[in-house]
Amino acid sequence: HDREWYLPFQGFRHILVKNIDLLLDILEHDPRFHSFLLDAQSITIEDYLEIRPENEYDLRKWISRRKILVGPWYIQPDEFIVSGESLIRNLFIGIRIASKYGYCPKIGYVPDTFGHTIQLPQILRGFNIDNFIFHRGLEEDVEKLGAEFWWESPDGSRVLTVFLRRGYCNSVNFPSKIEDALEKFYSLKKILLPLTKTNTVLLMNGCDHAPPQRNITDIIDMLNERLKDETHIKHGSLEEYIERVRNVSDKLEVYRGEPRYGRYHPILTGIWSARTYLKIANRIAEILLESYVEPLSTFAWILGEKYPSSLIEKAWKLLIRSQPHDSIGGCSIDDVHREVKCRLDASQHLSERIIADMLNKIANKINLPDEKDTYSYIIVFNTVGWGRNGVVEAVWRTGLNINDLAVFDENDREVLTQPLSDDAPLISYNPELFRGKTPINIKKLVFLAEDLPPFGYKVYKIKKKSRNKADSDIKTSNKIIENKYYIIEADEENPGAFTIIDKMSGRVLRKVNLIEDDGDAGDEYDYSPPSNNKVYYPERVKSEIKIVEHGPVRARMNIKFDFMLPVSLTKERTSRSNKLISNPITIDIILYSNSRRIDIITTVENNSRDHRFRIVFPADFKTDKVSSQTHYYVIERSVDEPSGEGWIQKPMPTKPQLNWSSLTDGKRGITIVNIGLPEFEVRNRDVSQYILTLFRSVGWLSRSDLLTRRGNAGPSIPTPEAQCLGRYIFKYSIILHEKDWLKSKSYKDAREFIVPPISIIRDKSNGNLPLKLNFIDVDGENIIVSALKKADGEKALILRLYNLTRDKVNIKVDSYKKILKIWETNLLEENIREINRNSIGVDKYKIYTIKMMINR
C-alpha cells in the first residue's frame, strides 16, 4: 500500500478503507482465511481508524488473533535518503503501535524500497527481527546464491533473507478457473522452486492497493483437490514461511554487500536528485530533531524539567510520514509533494518551538548576575559529543553602537568578534526580542566560541571592546580570502569556481566548485541524457565578485552572474533547445578563523527545464575508491560500477551518500559535506573529480522512452513542479586534509558543519548553574553519538553511539548528575545487561545503545 503516489494520500486512503472493510467482512465469514499482511506498516491502522473509529474493537480482535498483521514499520521507508535515526524511530514507533493493538509480527518486510543500506541487518537485529524480505537491489547471481541466504552487515549481524525473484505481487488476483489457476501455479513453481532450499514456494497474493481476494480459499481448496499428493497449497503468513527458512538456515550461503542494483528489478536511482528541495527539508528536519530538540530537551530534563515526549513524537511522526520512497523520493504527482513539503515544514516548525522553549528553561537556571559593565549574556550550546570551536551568530535588540562592542569569555578574555550589518533577519531564540513594540535596532554579530564543552554550554558576555584584541588569521584582498589554512582566489574565467591554495601542504586545486549543466530527458525515477546532449559550463561569463565580509571571525566572497542555459528540451526530446534563458546564480564562499572548512552557499534562480545541475570538485590526485557516510557506517565503494550486461537496469555512475563523501590517494584527501544532497558521482579524468548533484529538472512522473531504463516505472503523468523552477539555496562544504577521512578526522569537521552551535541571549538570570557545564561526557576515539534522549516511558536517559572503525573501542561515560545504574539495551530500549560506565567495549562497526538512570 503506497500511502501516496499517483493519487494523493486521501485518494489512496479511500481505497485503503474499502480494502480493510472488505478484509473485516472476509475474516468474519471465512474461517479458512488464514491472515492478511497489511504491508508491514502500522500507519495503515491510524489512517483507517480516523475514518472508521467504530471498527477499533474488530481491528484489535483480529490483530491480537494474528489474522491481520501490521508493523513492524510505521511506514515503508526509502533508505538511502533518510538518516539512520529515522530508520530506527520508524521501526520503534511502528512496533509500539502494532503491539498496542495486540500483536506485532517480527518480519523485516521491505518489498519495494529502491535499494538497501549495508547496516540494515544490524538495525533489524536490534529490534529482535532476524529476517529480511525484499525484491529490489540484489546484484549477485540468484542461481548461485539462492533465493534464501544470510545477509551479513559489517559488524557481523546476520538476517535470514528472502529474495522475491518474481516480486511481491507474483500471485495477485489469482485466477478463479481451475485450468488458468493450474497454469499460473505451474509457471511460478518452475521459476521459484529451483531457487529455494525449503522445498516451499512463496506465492504473494496481493499488490499495491489490491484488495484481499475473497475467493482465494476456494481457489486453494480447488487446486489441492486437483494436485492431490503432488503438492499441497496452504494459505499462510510470512512468519510461517520464515520458520521454514530457519529450518534450513545451516545450508544457506552468506551475502555481504549493499543491494542497490537493478539486476533483476529496476532500482530507480534518479530519485536521489528528483525534487531535492524535499531532501533538503527532510535533512534539516532530521538534524533539528536528532541534534537539537532531543539533546536540549535531555539537558533540561537532567535539570528537573518535564521532557516534552508527545511534542517530540509528533515532530518525528510528521517527518517519518514524509519518508516513504514515493514521498521523499520525489517520484509522485505534484499534489503529493506539496503535502510532503507541508509535513516536513510542520515538523521543523514544531522542532523550532521546542528548541526555543528548552533553551529558555536552561538559561533560567544559570547564574547570570546583573553586572554593570555587561550589556547581555550569550549562552552557547554545543550538542556534539566532543569539545569544539564554533562560529556563533547572535541577534539582539539594542540601541548601542555595535561597532563599540565585543564578546568576552567566562574568564573575561575578549574573543574574536565581528559586527554584521544592521539589517539582520528577525529570527532568534530570544523571546525578549519581540515583547512590546515592533523590534527596532536589531543588531547582529558573529564571534568565535572556543573550547565549547561536549553536550554542554558556555556563557559569553557582550561588553565594551577592550584594548587587548584577539589576533585573527583572516585576511582579504581583491578577489581573495585567506585564513591560516587556505588562500581562496576567485576564478574569473569560470565564474563560481575558485582556486584553493592549501598553505599547510602547498597543494593547489583549480576550478573547484565548477558548475556543470547537462540535459535530462528522464523522469522523476531516473536521469536519462537526450540522445544529442550538450553540456554547459559558465565559461567567460561576466561576473561580479565582491568581498562582503572581511573578518576577523570570517571572510565571505560573493560571486554573482547570469548562467545562460537552454530553456528546455526540443519538442522531440532528443536535444536541448537553441533558445537560451538566464539563470541568475549567487555563490558565497566562507572561510572562518582557525577552521579548515570552506563553506559554500549556492543560490540558483532556476528558469530552465529538462536539465541536471551539478558542481564539480577536482581533486589533485586520482583514486579508484570513494568513501561515503551511510547509516552508522562509512562505506568504501569502487568508483567504477559493474557493467550490468543483461541486467534489467544497468548501474548508473551516481551513488548515494548521507552527509559526506571523501576521496584520498593515501597521502592527500578531500572531503565534501552536504545538507540534503544525496547524489554524487566520481569521474576519473586526469584527476578524480567529485561531482555533487544540486537538482534535476524533469516534467514527468514516468516515461517509457529513457535511454537508461527499459519501459515505465510508474504511470506517465505530467509533473510540471518537478522542473523545480524558482529560487533554491544549497549548502555544502569542502575540507582538504592529509591521508583519509579517519586519520585526518575530517568526519568531525563534517559533523560540525551539519550541527553548528546554537545560542540564546539573556540580560540576567537568578539561577545557580555555572558559566560552563557539560551534561554528558562520552570519552572514546572514533565514536559518534547519534541520539541523546529520554527513554520511552521510563525515567532514564538513552545514549546511542556507533563505532566508525573495524577495531573494538573502549569508552567511558559520565554525567553532570550521578549515574545510579547503566545498561546496554537493544534498539527497543530493552535492557540486555548491566555495564560499567568506566569501561564499555564497543565492537567494530557496532550501533550501541546505553540506558542510564541518573540522580536528577
N, C-alpha and C positions, 0 to 999 in steps of 0.2 A: 504494500500500500504506500504509494508516494503521496505524501500529505499535500503537496502542491507541485505542479509541473506544467502540463499543457492546459490544465484548468487551475484556477486559484483555489486556495485552501477550502473555501466554502463550497465550491463545486465538487471537490473530491470528498468533503465531509458528507455531503448529501448522499453520495454513493456508499460511503462507509456506514452510515446509519441504516440504509436499506439492507446492506450486507449483514450487519450484526442482527438486525431484526429477523432476517431470514434464518441466520445461524441459531438464534434462540428458539425459533419455531422448530427447526430440524432436531435440535437436541431434546426438546420436549416430547417429540413424537417418534424418534427413531433411536432405540437403544443400541442399534448396531453401529451408529456413527461414533467412531472412537473419540476423535478430538479434532480441534481446528487450531492451527497456528496463526495467531493474529500478528504475524510479521515480526515477532520478537521485539516489538516496541510498545512500551506501556502508555505512551501518549494517546494511543487509539482509545483507551478507556476514558481518559479525560475528555477527548473530543466527542465521544459518543454520549457520555453522561450529561454533558452540558445541554444536549438536545433531549435526551431521554432519561432524566433523573429518576423517573418512576421504575426504571428497569434495573436499578442498582442491586436490589436483592437477588434477582435472577443471575446477573453477571457474577456476583460474589459466589453464588451457589455453584455455577459451572466452572469458575476459575478454581475454587477450592477443591472441586472434584477432578481437576485436571482435564476437563473436557474443552475448556477454552484456555489457550496457552498464550500469555503475554509476558513481555520482558525477555531478556534482562536489560535491553537498551531502553532509554527514554525515547530517543528517535534513532533511526538508522543513519549513522553519520557518514559524511565524507571523512577520510582520514588525513590525507596529506595537507589539507588546507588548515585544519584546526589544530590547536595545541594539545599536548599530552594530557594536561589537566582537564581540558574539555572532554576528552575521551573517557577519562576516569570519572568525572562528575556525571557524564551521560549515563554510564553503567550504574553508578551509585544511586542516582535518582530513579532510574528505571527499575532496578531491583527492589528498591524500597516501596515504590508504588505497587508493583505486581504482588509483593509479599503482603502488603496491606489488604489486598483484595483476595488473598487466600493461598496463592502459590506462585513461585517464580521458577520456571524451568532453567536449569543451568546449561543453556546451549549457546555457543558462540556463533550464532547465525548472522552472517553479514553477506547476504546473497548478491547484492547489486552494486556495492561500492567500487569505485574505479581505481582498484589497486589497494594494497595493504601495507601497513608500516611494519618494519622489521621487529619492533618490540611488542607487537600485538600478543604473541603467545605469553609473554611475561605479564602484560596487563590483564589478560583473561584469567590467567592462573591466580593473580592477586584477588580475583573475585570468586575463587573456587570453581572456575569454569575450565574444564580440562579438554575442551574440544573446539573446533572451528569449522564452519561450513560456508563455502564460498563458490563463486563461479567466475569472477574476473581476476586476471593478473598472472596466472601461472605461466612461466616460460620454459619449464622443464618438459621433457617428453613424457606424457602421461602413460604411454605404453610401457615405459621402463619403470617409472615411479609408482604407477598405480593410482587409482582414484582415491585411495585412502593411504595416508602416510603421517609420519610425525613431522610437525613444523617446529623447528627449534630457533629461539631468539638468541641474541649474542650472549646473554647471561647464562644460557643453558636451559631455560624453561622450555618445556615441550607441550604442545597440544595435539591431540588426535585430530587429524584434518581430513575433511571430506570435500573433494573437488567435484562440483556438479558439472560433469562433462557436457551434458545436454541442457545446462541451465536450470533455473529454479522453476520453470513453467513447463517442464517436459511432459506433464500429463494433464494440463489444464483442459477443461471441457471434454473429459474422456468420452469416446463415442458410446452411444446407448445401444446401437445394433451390435449383435454378438460378433458378426464377421468383421466389422470395422474395428471393434474393440480388440479382437484377437490379433488383427494385423498390426494395430498400434502397439500392443503389448510385445509381440514378437520382434518388431523393429527396434524397440528400446532395449529389450533383453539382449539382442545381438550386439548392440554397441556397448552396453554398460556392464554386462556380466563378466566379460574378459578382463575388465579393469579393476574388479573388486576381489578381495581375499575373503570376504564374508559369505560368499555364495548367496548374497541377497542383493536385489536391485532396488534402488530408492526411486520411487515414482512420485513426482511433486504435482499434486492435484490442485493447482491454483496458479495465480499470476497477479500482475499489477491490477488492483481494483476488481479482480474477478470474484464473484460471489461464491459461497460454498456450493458444491454440486449436490443438490438434494437427492438425486437418484444414484449417487456413487456406490452406496452399499448394495443396491440391487444389481448394479453392473458387476461388482466384485463377486456376489453370490453366483451370478450367471457364468462368469469366467471360471470360477472354481469348479462349478458343475461340469463345464466342458474340459477343463485341464486335468481334472481328477488327480491322479498320483504324480503327474509330470511336474507340477509347480503349485505352490499354494500362495494365493494373494491375500494380504492382510491389510485392513485399514488401521493405521497406527500413527505413531508420532516420531519426531526426530530423536527424542530421548531414547526410544526403543532401538532405533537404528544405530545410534552412537553406542549403545550397550553391545550390539553385535560387533562393532568395530573394536571395542575394548577387548572382546574375547579373542581377537586375532592380533592384538597390538604388538606382540613379540615378533610377528612376521613382517612388520611394516618397515619400509625404507625411511630414512631421515632426510628432510629437506631443510637446508639452511640458506635462506635468501630473502629477497624483498620482492614479493609478487606484484609487479607493476607493469606487466607486459600484455600484449594483445595476441598471444599465440593462438588461443582457442576462442576468445571473445574480445570484441573491441574494448580498448582501455580508455580512450577519450580524454587524453591528457590536456587538450586545449582549454578545459575548464579552469586550469590554474591561472589563465590570463584573461578569461572572459569576465567582464564587469569587475575589474579589480577594485572599483570603489567599494564593493561588498567585502572583499578580502581585507581591505584596509580597516573598514569599520569593524569587522569581526576581530581583527588582531587588537585594535585599540580596546574593544570591549573586554577581551581576554586579559590584556595587560592590566586594565583598571581593576578587574576582579581579583586576579591572582597576585598582583604585585602591590596593590594599594588598599583596596577595600578590605580584604581578609587580614593582611598583616596589621594594618592600622586598627581594625576592629579588635584584633587579638591583643595589641598593646593596651587598648582601652579596657578590655576585659580583664587583663592581668591586674590593672589598677582598680578593679572593682566595678566597672561599668557593665551594663547589660549588653550582651552580644546580639546584634540585630539579625538573628538567624533567618527569619521569614523574609525580610527585605533582601538579604543576600541570595536566598534561594530563588526569589522571584527574578532577580537580575540574571542568575545562572540559567533559569528556565527560558527567559526571553532570548538569551544568547544561544542556548542549545537548540531551541526550536528553529533557529536560523541555519543550522548546520547539516541538515540532510544534503546528499550530493546534488540534488536538483536545485536546492535553495542556495547554499553557499557556493555551489559550483557555477552559478550564473547561467544555467542551461535550461531556463524555463521561460514562460511568457513574461512580458513586461509587467503585467498586473502583479504577478507573484513577487517580482524583485522590488517593486515599490513597497510591498508588505514586509519583505525581508529587511529592507533598509530601515523601515519604521521600527521593527522589533530590535534591531541592533542599536539604533539610536536610543530607544527606550531603555535598553539595558545600560547603555552608557549614562543616560540621564540619572537613572536610579543610583548607579555607582558613584557618580559625582556628588550626589547629595549625601550619601553615606560617608564618603571621604570627608566632606566639609564638616559633618557632624562629629566624626571621630577626632579630627584634628582639633576641633574646638574643645572637646571633652578632655583631651590630653593636655592641651595648653592651659586649661583652667587649673590643672593640678601642679603646674610648675611654679616655683618661687621666682617671680619677676618683679623686683621691688621698684618703687617709684623713684628712680634716680634722677637728679635734676639735669645731669648732662646727657641722659639717654632719651632720645626722642621716641624710639619704638624698639621692640624686640622682634627678631625674626627667628622662629623656631624651624629648624631644617631637619626633616626626617629622611633617613636612609632605609629603604625597605629591601635592600640587597643583603645577602648573607656574609659579606665581607666589608671591612672598613674601606672607605674610598674617598676620593676627592670628587667634587661635582660643581658645576656652574648652576647657580640659583638665580632665577628671575623673581624679583619682589615688586609687587604693585601695591601702592597705598596712597591714601588721600592725605595731602599735607600742603600747607601754604609755604613751606620752607623752600629755599632755592636748592634744588637737588645737587647742583654743582659744588655746594659747600659741604656736602655730607659724605660720609664713608661708613663702611661696615667694620665692626670690631668683633674679635672672637671672645670666648669666655675668659681669656686672660688679658683682655683689653689691648690686644695687638691689632693694629689696622690690617685688614686683608684687602686683596685686590678688589677694587670697586669701580664700576663703570656706569655712569648715569646714561640712561637712554632718553630718547625724545619724549616730550610731554604728552604725546598723543597715544599713550599706552592703551591697549584694549581693556574694556571694563570687565575683566574676569579676575577673580581672586577668591581664595577660600576664606576671606576675612569678612564676616557678616557686618562688622562695624563700618565697613566701607560704604554701605548703601543705606544706613539708617538716616532718617530725617530727609534732608534736602537731596536734590539730584546731585550725584557726585561731581565735585569740581576739583581742579588741581590734582588730577590723578597722575602720580609720578611712578616711574619705573626705573629700577636699576638692576644690574646683574653683578654678582660677586662670586669669588671663588671660595667655596667652602671646602676646607682641607680636613683630612683625618676624621671624617664622619664615622661614628661607630656603627658596626653592623647591626641591623634590625634595631635601630635606636634613633635618637635625636641629639642635636646640639643647638644651643641658643647663641644667636649673634645679636649685636646691638647696633642701632643706627645712631651715630653721633656726629659732631662736627669733625671735619678732617683734621688729622694730626700732622705734625711735621715729618713723622717717620713713615713715609710711604713705602709700601711693599714694592719690591722690584718685579718687573714683568719681562717675559721673553717675547712678547708680541711686538712685531714691527710691521709697518705698512708703507708702501710707496706706490708709485704709479703702476697699477695693474698687477701688483704683487702683495701677497700677505705672507707672514712668516711667524713661526714660533721656534722653540728650541729643537723641534724635531724636523720641521719641513720648511721649504720655500715653495710657495704655490704661485705659479705665473699663468695668467690667462693666455689662452692660445687664440690669437686674433684671426688666424687663418681658418680655424674650426670653432666658431662661437659655441660656448657652453663647455668646451673641452679645456683642459689645462695641463700644464707640466708640473710634476712633483719632483722636487729635489729632496732626497732624504739626507739630512745633514749628518745623521749618525753613521750611515754606511757609505754615502756617496752615490747611492743608486739614483738613477734618473728615469722616470716613467713619463712618456709623452702621449698626447692625445687621450688622456684619461677623461672619462665621462663624455665620450663622443656619442652623439645621438645617431642612431641608425633606424631608418624607417623603410619598411617594405610592404608590398601589397598583401592583402589577406582575402582570399576568395573562399574562406572556410565558413564555419558556423560557430555557434556557442560551444560546441563539443570539441572541435578540432581546428587548428590552424591549417590552411592549405594555400600555397602560393598560387597566384594566377599563372597560367602557362607562360605568359610573357611578363615576368616580374621585373620591376625596376626599383633599385634601392636608392634612397635619397640620404645624403648627409648635408648638414648645414655648412657647406664649404664656401669660403669667401663671401659670406653674407655680412652685411653691415650690422655691427652690434654696438651696444652702449655698455661700457664697463665702468663701474664705479666702486670705490671702496666706501661702504656706507657705515662701517663700524671700525674704529681704529685701536681698540684695546683700552685699557690694559688687560681686561679679562678675556675678550675675544675680538677677533677681526673677522669682518664679513665682506666678501666681494659679491657684488650683484651684477649679473650679466643679463641683458635684455636683447632679444632680436626676434624678427619675424621669420618663421620657417615656412617656406612655400612648398606645399605638398599637393598631389593630385586630389581633386575634390572627391573622387570615388573611383570605383572600377568602371570600365566601359559597360555598355548595355549587355554585351556578350559575356562579360565577366572574365575575359581571357587576358586583359591587360589593364593597366592603370590609365585613367583619363589624362589627356593632354592639358586639360583645363586645371590650373593651379589655384589654390586658395591659401590665404595667410593663416598660420597657426602661431599666435604670439607665445613666446617661451620666456620664462624668467628663471634664472638659476642662481641660487645663493650658495656660496661656498664659505664654510665657517671653520676657523681654527680657534682653539682655546689655549689659554696659557697652560703650559705644562702637560698637554694631552697629546697622545699620538693618534687621536681620531681626526679624520677630516669629514665633517658632516655636510651633507648636501640636501638642499630643498629645491626640488624642480617643480615648477608650476607650468602646466600646459593648458592652453586655451585650445581645445581640440575642435577644429571646424571641418576636418576631413573624415571621410567614411572609408570602410573597407581597407584597413591598414593595421600594421603591427609596429608599435613604437617601443624601441629598445635602447639601452645605454650600454656602450662597450667600454670595458676596463682592460686595457692590455697590460699583462704582467711584463716583467723584464727577464723572463725565463720560459722554458717550455716544460710541460709535465703531462703525463697521461692519466693522472688521477685527480679527483676533486673530493674534498671532504665537506659534508653539509650537516648542519644541525637538523636532526629529525626528532622523533618522540623519545625523550630520555636516552639519547644516544647520538653520537656523531658518526655518520656513515661515510665510509670511503668508497667511492664508486669509480669505475673506469670512465674516462672521458668518452671513449667510443662505446656505442651501444651495439648489441648483436645485430647482424644483418637482417634477421627476421624473414628469411626466404621461406615462402609457403605459409607464413602466418596469416591469420585473419586481418591483423593490422600491424604493419611494420613499426618498429620503435622510432619515435621522433628523437632528435638530438637534445631536446629540452628535458630538464629534470626538475623534481620538486625539492623545496627546501622550507624549513621553518624560518628562523630569524637570521641565519647567516650561512655563508659558504666560504671556503678557504682553499687557496692554491699554494703549493710550495714545491721547490725542487730539492728540498732538504736543507739548503743554505739560506734561501730567501723566501719570504712568504707575503701573501696579500690576502686579507680577509674583508669581505664585503657584507655589511649588515643591512637589513631592510625592515620596514614596518609594513607587513601585509602584502608582500610581493613574492608569491611562492614559486614563480617560474624563472629558471635561468638555463643558460647553455654555456658550455665551454667549447670554444672553437680553436683549433690549433692551426696557426699560420706560422710566420717566422718566430712568433712567441705565442704563448697561450693567452687567449682573450676570454675573460669572463663577461657574459652578456646577460643583463638583467632586463626582463620584460616589464615595462611600466603598464601597458594595456594593449588589448587587441580591440579593434572596432569592427564589428560584424552586424549584419542585419537580419539573420535568420536563426531560429531555434535549431533547425537541422536542414541540411540539403543533401541531395543524392549525387552531386557532381564534383566531390572533392578529389584531389589527387592523392590525399594522404589517408583515405579510408574508403572501404567498399560500402556503398549504399548509405541509407539514412541511419541516424542514431536516435531519432525521435520524429514527431510529426513536422512537416515543412510549414512552419508558421512564421510570418514576418515578425521580427522583434526590433523595431527601429531604435529603441532605447539602448540596445546592446552596442550601438555605434559609439556610445559614451561621448556624445557631443557636449561641449561646455568646459568649465574650468575644473581641473583636478590638481591636487597637490600630492607629491610623492616625496618620502623622506628615506634617506639611506646614508650610509657612512662607510668610509674606507680606512683600513688600518694597515700600514706597512710594518713588517716585523721580520726578525730573523727566524729561521727554522720553520716549524709548523705551528698550527693553532694551539696545540697543547703545551709545547715547550715555551712558546712565547706568551702563553696565557692570553691570546687575543680574544678568546671566548669571554674573558672578563670585560674587556673593552666593549664587546658586543652587547653584553648584558647591561652594562652601564648606559649605553646609548638607548636601549629599549626602556630602561627603568630609571629615569633621572630622579634626583632628589625632589622632594615636594615640601613646600613651606607654608607657614601661616604667620601673619603679623599681629602682634599684640602690644598694647601700650603698657599694661601691667597685669599682674595676676597674683593672688594671695595663696598659691598652693605651697607644697613643701618639697616638691621634687627638685633634684639638682639641675644645673645648666647643661649637663651632658649625661646621657644614660643609654645603655644598651639592654634591651629587654630579653633577647635570646641570643646565645652565642653558640655557633657551630664551628668547632675547630677541626679542620681536616683538609688535606690537599685535594684539589680537583673534584670537589663536591659542589653540586648546585642544589640549592633549596628550591623546590618547585611549588610548595604550598606551606603556608603557616596560617592555621585557622583553629577555631574551636571544634572539638569533637562533636559529632552529631548526637544530640540528646544526652550528652554527658558533660560533667564539669571537669573537662580535661582539654589539653591542647593537642593538636595534631601538627607534626612537622614531617613533611615529605621531602626526601632528597634523593639524589641519584649520583652514582659513581661514573664519571666520564671515562674511566680508564680500564684497562684489562688487568690491573693489579688490585688486590684487596686493599682497602684503605681503612685505617683506624681513626675514628673520630671521637671527639668529646663534645658533650652538650651541656650548656649551663643556662641558668635563667636568673633574671633580676629577683624574682621571688623563689623561695626554696622549693626544689623539686622533691615531692614526697614519694612518688612512685613513677617508674618509667618502663614502658613495654615496647617491644616490636609488635606491629599489627599487620594485618593484610590490608588490601585496598578498601575493604568494607569496614575498616576501623575495628575489627575484632582482634582481641589480644592473641598473640602467638606465644610470646614468652616474656618474662621479666628480664630486663637487661641492666647493665651497669653504665651509668651516664659517662663515666671516665674512660670507658673502653668499649666502643661499639664497632664491630667489624662489618664493613660494608663490602660485599663481594663484587667481583668485576661486573660492570655494566648494570648494577642492581638498582632497582627502584625500591627504596627503603622507607617505610612509614613508621614513625615513632609517636607514641601517645604518652603525654606527661601529665601527671596530677601535680599541681603546684599549690603552695600555701598562699592563696590570694588574700 
